[in-house]
């Protein structure tokens, strides 16, 4: 395998691992469901995609050609992660999952039972 292909594979693996680590830390540290949803769907998807693309580059450089399985896996990953995140977010909105005060947007209900209006221009309710 030529040196430049090894460098590309190493770079893709490092970048993918970094994105996956950031996604895992975000999943652990963020305070509510909606913020935690970004960890596995955004950065972890990019991380796993980087690792799979590194695998495609590595195994295609061995002379066996492109692997259809890895290409389909990458396409499936990049298509299903945003769709599942959207469905999870819509279900959480419908179930009125509690939000952390620093989460932007409307809170579900006020103490009076009516939907709350944002109190300032950036949409953060002051409590």
C-alpha positions as CSV (number, residue, x, y, z in Angstrom):
1,X,0.0,0.0,0.0
2,X,1.5,3.4,-0.9
3,X,2.4,5.8,1.8
4,X,-0.2,8.5,0.8
5,X,-3.0,6.0,1.1
6,X,-1.9,4.9,4.5
7,X,-1.8,8.6,5.5
8,X,-5.3,9.1,4.2
9,X,-6.6,6.0,6.1
10,X,-4.9,7.2,9.3
11,X,-6.3,10.7,8.9
12,X,-9.9,9.4,8.3
13,X,-9.6,7.1,11.3
14,X,-8.3,9.9,13.6
15,X,-11.0,12.3,12.4
16,X,-13.7,9.7,12.7
17,X,-12.5,8.7,16.2
18,X,-12.5,12.4,17.3
19,X,-16.0,13.0,16.1
20,X,-17.2,9.8,17.8
21,X,-15.5,10.9,21.1
22,X,-17.1,14.3,20.9
23,X,-20.5,12.7,20.3
24,X,-20.1,10.3,23.2
25,X,-19.0,13.2,25.5
26,X,-22.0,15.2,24.4
27,X,-24.3,12.4,25.1
28,X,-22.9,12.1,28.6
29,X,-22.6,15.8,29.5
30,X,-25.6,17.6,27.9
31,X,-28.5,18.3,30.3
32,X,-31.7,17.3,28.4
33,X,-33.1,15.0,25.8
34,X,-33.1,17.5,22.9
35,X,-29.5,18.5,23.5
36,X,-28.4,14.9,24.0
37,X,-30.0,14.0,20.7
38,X,-27.3,15.9,18.8
39,X,-24.5,13.7,20.1
40,X,-25.3,10.4,18.5
41,X,-27.0,11.9,15.4
42,X,-24.6,14.5,14.3
43,X,-21.0,14.0,15.4
44,X,-21.2,10.2,16.0
45,X,-22.7,9.7,12.6
46,X,-19.8,11.7,11.1
47,X,-17.4,9.6,13.2
48,X,-18.7,6.3,12.1
49,X,-18.9,7.6,8.6
50,X,-15.2,8.5,8.7
51,X,-14.2,5.1,10.0
52,X,-16.3,3.3,7.3
53,X,-14.8,5.6,4.6
54,X,-11.3,4.8,5.9
55,X,-12.2,1.1,5.6
56,X,-13.4,1.6,2.0
57,X,-10.2,3.4,1.1
58,X,-8.0,0.7,2.8
59,X,-9.7,-2.4,1.3
60,X,-10.1,-0.8,-2.2
61,X,-6.3,-0.1,-2.2
62,X,-5.5,-3.8,-1.7
63,X,-6.6,-4.5,-5.2
64,X,-10.0,-6.1,-4.6
65,X,-11.9,-3.0,-5.9
66,X,-14.7,-1.1,-4.2
67,X,-16.8,-3.0,-1.7
68,X,-20.5,-2.6,-2.3
69,X,-21.3,-3.6,1.2
70,X,-19.3,-0.8,2.8
71,X,-20.7,1.8,0.3
72,X,-24.2,0.7,1.1
73,X,-23.5,0.7,4.8
74,X,-22.2,4.3,4.6
75,X,-25.3,5.4,2.6
76,X,-27.7,3.6,5.0
77,X,-26.0,5.3,8.0
78,X,-26.1,8.8,6.5
79,X,-29.8,8.4,5.5
80,X,-31.2,6.7,8.6
81,X,-29.5,8.7,11.4
82,X,-31.2,12.1,10.6
83,X,-34.5,10.5,9.9
84,X,-34.5,8.6,13.2
85,X,-33.4,11.8,15.1
86,X,-36.2,13.7,13.5
87,X,-38.7,11.0,14.6
88,X,-37.3,10.9,18.1
89,X,-37.5,14.7,18.4
90,X,-41.1,14.8,17.2
91,X,-42.1,12.0,19.6
92,X,-40.5,13.9,22.5
93,X,-42.2,17.1,21.5
94,X,-45.6,15.3,21.4
95,X,-44.9,13.7,24.8
96,X,-43.8,17.1,26.1
97,X,-40.5,15.8,27.5
98,X,-39.1,18.3,30.0
99,X,-36.5,20.7,28.8
100,X,-33.6,22.3,30.6
101,X,-33.8,26.1,31.2
102,X,-30.9,26.8,28.9
103,X,-32.5,25.0,26.0
104,X,-33.7,27.5,23.4
105,X,-37.2,27.6,22.2
106,X,-40.6,27.4,23.8
107,X,-41.3,25.6,27.0
108,X,-44.2,23.2,26.7
109,X,-46.5,24.6,29.3
110,X,-46.5,27.4,31.9
111,X,-47.8,27.0,35.4
112,X,-51.3,28.2,34.2
113,X,-51.5,25.4,31.6
114,X,-51.4,27.6,28.5
115,X,-48.6,27.5,26.0
116,X,-46.0,30.1,26.9
117,X,-44.9,32.9,24.7
118,X,-41.2,33.8,24.5
119,X,-40.4,36.7,26.8
120,X,-37.4,38.1,24.8
121,X,-36.1,38.1,21.3
122,X,-33.9,35.0,21.6
123,X,-36.7,32.7,22.8
124,X,-35.3,31.9,26.2
125,X,-37.8,32.1,29.0
126,X,-36.7,34.0,32.0
127,X,-37.6,32.2,35.3
